[in-house]
Amino acid sequence: MNIEFDKSGLEKSLPCLTIYVKDGNLTYTKPEQLQRKRCRCFEKRSNRIPEDALNYVKFKVQSVIPPVGWRMSKRVKQLNSQLRAKIDAQDLDVTPGKTYTGNETKPYIDIMDKYMSFAETAYYFLHQGSGFSCGPSCDIPLYKSVNLNTTWHSSNPVSDGYIAISPEYKEIYVVWAGTRRIRSVAVDAMAIFEDFAPDVPGTTVHVGFAESTNAVYPHILKNIRAAAEDNPDYKIVFVGHSLGGANAVLSALKFAKDNEYIKDSIRVWTFGQPRVGNRQFAEYYTEMLGNQTYRITYQGDIVPHVPPWQVLGYQHHPLEIHVINKDGDFYVCQNTVREDLDGAYRWPTIDTGVADHLDYFGKPEITRFDPLIEW
């Protein structure tokens, strides 16, 4: 199979570049008349592959092959990583406004369950300083090739999590633990706003979520940058359940702002995430990472309903995927900042509860954790 891109969008930005897909491999080539000359426009013209070129890729490509004879400079390596990450993002190719039922849900649920497994594992790292040991949660094939990079534990403000690397999936995981300690409950309760960033006026976020994220962000930034430099073709996946989902969103956005040259490599997966900031924040987040984020909600989980927007002005960001029942049927919400009434919002808050918050594909299993009440 040889699918060649329409060059109309490429010629304006990258006139010496042709991109085509053959046998599942993405290949760059130079036009015949340029084969004997050094083609420098790839490096000079732009820091990113044109979006209209990327949009032609409609299936997962297994590898990216650099053009023969080209200098593999740092810029070219970054562009390779951006392009590959952009393609891999389509491993959850869902249609907003559509309900998925029956057998068609399995490949999607398998992907969601994979990332929820990483989120569940974070709850085991409250006392672990090293080693990838997390009891029954890690006794599955998923973790056989995953290497623990670091853990973090901040007591005030409370924050726990870990960074791990998977050579098999070519992913770097930044995983945040949810509400586990008494101090975590205090973080959840601090529902007043603070400014997100001075250079993004009008964006405000939950002060408790911001403080628990910022307490360890410098440590996370240093480790992710080092891991990304060692593995330039890996995706950087921020994951979290509950409070951890809010931390994942804030840390991913901060990292994207600080490292725009690898922004397209970022993915965000949250489960049972509360609202994080106001409408302006949701709009800014959507602009930066909306197409790289999957916000999973489940039935009558109460946490996605808080803090309330009606009183405090909080607003969710897309893309919400609402799991409708225990069979795994799910609805893909509209990809807008305005919350879809057929998502989690279909449940009146009075009918929600904690039970569904602790049942994302049977996870997290709280009976396996360290003692539930922990200061």
N, C-alpha and C positions, 0 to 999 in steps of 0.2 A: 504494500500500500504506500503510495507516494502522494501526500497531500501538500500542495504548495500554497503558501500564503498569497493573498492578493497584495501585490507590491505597491499599490497606490498609496497606502498609508506609510509605507516604509521609505519610499524614495525621497520624501520631503525631509525626513530626519536622518535616515541612514542610507544614502544612495548607493553604497557599495555593499549592502548586505541583503542576502536572500535567506529566508528561513523555510525549511520544509521538514515534514515528518515522514520517516521511512522505517517500516518494521518496528514501530514503537520507540524509535530513537529520534531525538530532536537534533538537527544538524544545521550549522551555519555554513554558507558557502559564499565565495566572492564571484561576481560575474567573470566570464572567461577573459575579457579584455584586461582585467585587473589581477589575474593570477600571478603575473610576473612582477607586480609592483606591491609595495607594502601598503596595505589599506589601513589608514589611521582614523577614518571617520567614526568608527565604532567607539573609540575612546574620546574623540574630540567633541562630538555633537551633543551628547546627552548623558545624564547619569542613570537613565532608566530606559528600558525597552518600551516603545510606543504601545499604549493601551490597545489601539486598534489592531496591532499585530497579535498581541496576546489573546485577544478575544476570539481568534480563529481556532484556538486549541480547545477542543471539546471533549477530550478524553485524557486519561492519565498517561504521561510519558515516563518511561522507566529511567532513562538516562539522558544527559545532555553531553553532546560531543563537541568540543571546541574545534574551530576550523583549523585545518592543517596549515602550518606556516605562520600562524598569528602569534604575536607576543602575548603570553598569558600574564599580563600585568595585574596588579591588584584591582584596578578598575574592571577589567574583563572578568576576573573571578567574581567580583561583586555582582556584575550583571548576570553571570551564569546562575548565581545563587538566587537572585531576584526572579529570574525567568523560571527556574525549576520550582521554586516555592509557589509561584503564581499558578503553575500547572497542577502541582500536588494538592492545592487548595480545593480542587474539584473532586476530591475523593468523597465529599458529601454534597453531591450535586442535587439539590432539592429545589422545588418550585414554590415560591411564596403563594399562599392562598389555597394550597392543595392539601387534602387529607390523605395520608398513606395508611393502608390497612392490609391485614392478612400477610401473605408470604412476601409481598414487596417491601415490607418494613425490615426484614432480617438484616440485610447488609448495612443499613443505616443504624439499626439498634446495636449491632456488633461494634461499630465505630464509637458510638456514644458510650457503650459499656466499657470499652477500652479506656477512655479518658476518665470515666467515673471511677474505675479501679485505681488509677493513679491518685485521684482525689481522696479516695478512702484511705489509701496508704499513708497519706499525710497525717492522719490522726494517730499513727503509731510512732511518730517522731518527736513526741513531747519530751521524752527522756533519752532518746538515742543520740549519741554524739557522733557515731560513725558506724559504717557497715549497713548493708541493705537487708535488715532483718525486721520484718513487720508481721510476724505470726502467720496465721492462715491466709491473710490477705495477699501475701507474697508467694504462696504455694501454688502458683499457676504458671503456665509456660510464658506468659507475657513478660515476666521478670527475669527469665533465664539469661537474657543478654543485656539487661539494663544495669548500668554502672552508676553507683551513687557518687555524686560530685561533692556536695556539701549539704549541711543542714543548718537551720537557724532557729534560735529560741530567744525571744525577747520577753522579759517578764513584765515590763512596764514602759510603754504600752505593750500589751500582749500580742505576740506574733510568732507562729511556728510554721515550719515548712521545710522543703528540701529542693535541691536541684539534682537531676539525674540525666544520663545520656544513654540513648539507645542506638548503637551502630546498626542494628537490624532495621529499624524504622527511620533512621537518619533524623532523629528528633532530639532536641534538648528540652527537658521538662522543668518548668518552674512551677512548683506545686505548693499551694497554701492550705494549711489546716483550717477547718471551720471552727465554730463555737464549741470549745471543750472545757475551758476553765472558767471559774467564776469571774475572773477579770475579762474574759471574752464577752460575757453577758454585759458587763459594764461598757465595753466598746460598742456593742450593738445598740445600747440605749442612748448613746451620745448623738442624737439625731439632729443637732443644730448644724448649720452650714459653715464652711470656711472656703476661702478662695482656692481654686485649684492651681492656677498659675498666673502670675502677673501679666504675662504676654498673651493670655487668652482671656480678655475681659468678659465679665458676666458669668463665667463658669464657676459654680460653687459645688462642693461635695460634702458628704457626711464627715464631720470632724473626727469621729471615732475611727472610721475606716481609713481616713487619710493618715492619722497619727500612727496606727498600727502598721500601715504600709511603709511610711517614711522611716520608721524606726530601724528597718533593716535594708532599705533600698540601696544604700551605698554598697553594702556587702553583696547584694544580689547583682547589682550593675557590674561590679568588678568580675564576679564569677561567670556571668553570662557572656560578657565580652570576651573573656579568655576562652570559654568553651566555643563560642562562635568563630573566633579566629583559628582555633585548632580544627574546626569542622565547618568550613565556609558554605558547604552545600546542605547543611542541616536546617530544618525548621526549628523555630524557637516557640515552644508551646506553653502558654500560661494556663494553669488549671486550678480550679478551686470549687469547693462545695460550701454553700451557706456563706458565712462571713468570709471564707476563703475565696469565694467567687468575687466578692467585692474587692478583696486584695489583689486578685488576679487581674481584674479590669484596670485598677489604678496603676499597678506596676507595669502592665503591658503598655498602657498609654504613655507613662513616663519614659519607658524604654524607647518607644517609638519616637517620641519627641527628641530624645537625646541621641538617637542613632538612626536618622531617617534613611541613610544609605542601605540599611538592611531591614527597613520597615516591612517590606513585602514578605519577609521570611517569618513574620510573627503570626501565630494563631492563638486564639483565646477560646477556651471551653469552660463554661461555668454551669453549675447545677444547683438549683434552688437559690439563686443569687438574689439578694435584696436590691432595691433601688439604691443607686450610688450617689447621684447628684441631681441638679436641677435640669430644666429643659435645655438650657444653653450648653451644659456639660454633655448631655446626651447627644445633642446635635454635633458638637465638636468630636466626641468619641466616634460617632457614626462616620463622620468625614474621614477620620484617621484610620479606624480599624473596623468599621461596620461590616465590610465584606469579608473580614477575616475572623469573625466572632460567631460562636454558636452558644446561645443562652438557652439551656435546657430547663424546662419547668415540667412538673408532674402533678396532674390532677388537682386535688385541693390543698396543695402545699401552701401554707400561710406566708412563708418568708418572702416570695416574690411580690406579695401585696404590701410589704412594708419597706421603708417608712411610707406613710400614705401621701399620695399626691394631692388629694383633695384639700388637706389642711396645710401641709408643709411645702408643697410644690415640687416634690421629687418626681423624676421621670425615668423610665427604662429606656435603654438603647436596644436596637435590633442586633442580631436576628434571633427572635424567639422561636424555639421548636417546642411545642406543647404536647407532651405525652398524655394521651387521653385516657388510657386504661391499662390494666395489668397485662393485656395481650401485646402491648407495645405499639398499638395504633397511635399515630401522631399527626398533628396539624402544624403546618409551617406558616407562621404568621406573616403578615404583610411586612415588607422590608422598609419600614418607616419608623421615625421616632415616636409618632403617635401610637400608643399601645393598641394592639388588635383586640377587639372585643371577643374574638373567638379563641384567644389564647388563654393564659392563666386567668385573665380578667373575666372570663366567662363565669368564674366561680365567685359568688358574693363572698366578701371577706368573712361574714358571719358563719359561712359554711366550710371554711378552711380550718386546717389544724396542723399539728406537728407530725402526725403519723405518716403522711405522704412525704413530708420533708426527709424522713429517714428511710425512704423506700425507692431510691432511684436505681432501678434494676436490681433490687434487693440490697442496695448499699446506701449509706454505710451501716455495717452491722455493729451496733453499739455494744452488744454483749461481749464482743471480742476486744474492746478497747482497754486501755489502762483505766484505773478507777475513774468513774464518771465525774465525781466532784473533785476538782483539782484547782488549787489556788494559782 
